[in-house]
Amino acid sequence: MTPGADGPEARPGETGMTEGSGMTDGSADETKNRRGKVDPRLLELLVCPLTKTTLSYDAGRQELVSRSARLAFPVRDGIPIMIPDEARQLGEDE
Amino acid sequence: MTTTQNRLIDRQFGPMAAAYVESRVHAAGADLDLIAARAAEVRPSVALDLGTGGGHVAYALAPHAGEVLACDLSAGMLATVARTAAEKGLANIRTVEADVRALGLDAATADFVASRYSAHHWTDLAAGLREARRVAKAGAPAIFADVVTSGVALYDTHLQAVELLRDPSHVRNRSIAEWTALLRDAGFETLAVRRDRLRLDFATWIARMGTPEAHVTAIRSLQEGASAEVRRHFAIEPDGSFLLETAVFETVAD
């Protein structure tokens, strides 16, 4: 793991989590939200565990995408899995 | 090696998640009361529970915090915590599967950090504490509670041996001196250390972890063959029940 890797790698203009089209809004039923899509308030707090840069949320694939690490972290049952070994390597066209 | 150890933790704890939610040792205690009391004073916006396990710290923090982030390596534990939080009506608990050495949280996210009965599973306690400090705001209270060793090698060896036999994901119980040095190095100022002893009922302790019979036999053999000093120190009872030393470190992020 790379505890010292938190460099200023965020891209210019990237100020926070990108919310996908399928995002549940804040008024949605909490329990349903918890079981399904990742909580929007949680998304605002998460960064890539390797590069500490912002993530984009792909609601369709239920993934949190780190462009800087070229990894997609899965969201399972509404729980973000921020473990690099569990992440999918992004393809060249992604 | 690290991934293997992390998966070992998930494999060990995932199937036993319900037992940890129900565990009386985990569901109550002066340390848990202290964490709740401090949170009630501070009223944090974002409180972090590192190694949430059965979720008891998160449940204690939730009434006093805007959001509680319950982090753990075990997906099974987190699913159980999410379900239990919903049952308790605690809608502000968010679960995150993460390694304490690289949490996937932005710097200065949390204004309250707590961890209880988790750090002895961390493969690199120093790195975990540094990461806790990174995600904590300056001045944030941070409370760490865990089983500790006396610092005496004789007792330390016995404790680590029975802990590992019971739970293959056990890493190490640290002494109070080790803890305070690691906390200082990570950037936490220790304000107070509260020591206590905790009686573990042997049958419950073993059942909660699903320890294989061969290992149970080995633990009993170690206990029965232990010297008088060791037996006295841990107050080992005829059925194998014994006393653990615990400590709560009340700190603040520098």
Interface residues (C-beta under 8 A of the other chain):
Chain A: M1 T2 P3 D6 E30 T31 R34 R35 D39 R41 L42 L45 L46 V47 C48 P49 L50 K52 F73 R76 D77 G78 I79 P80 I81 M82 I83 P84 D85 E86
Chain B: T2 T3 N6 V46 E67 L69 L73 A75 L78 A79 A82 A85 A86 A91 R94 T95 V96 E97 A98 D99 R101 A102 L103 G104 L105 D106 A107 T109 A127 R130 E131 R134
